[in-house]
Amino acid sequence: MAQRTVEAADRTVAEETNARTTTPGERRTCPLCAFAADGDGGIYDHLQASHRKSALSRLVADEL
């Protein structure tokens, strides 16, 4: 059950990130913190590395 929820959350983040395109050189900010990067790819990588683990922890805690 939790695995499906995590996969759905990952898919949603990817779809939302990909839906917002930037022009070259445009800076984007993380919707969850103050991190900024050039383009969508940097934000997507940041979301996966920095926020995915905290989301997983919340999902596991909710299942307990």
Secondary structure, 3 states (H helix, E strand, C coil): CHHHHHHHHHHHHHHHHHHCCCCCCCEEECCCCCCEEEHHHHHHHHHHHHHHHHHHHHHHHHHC
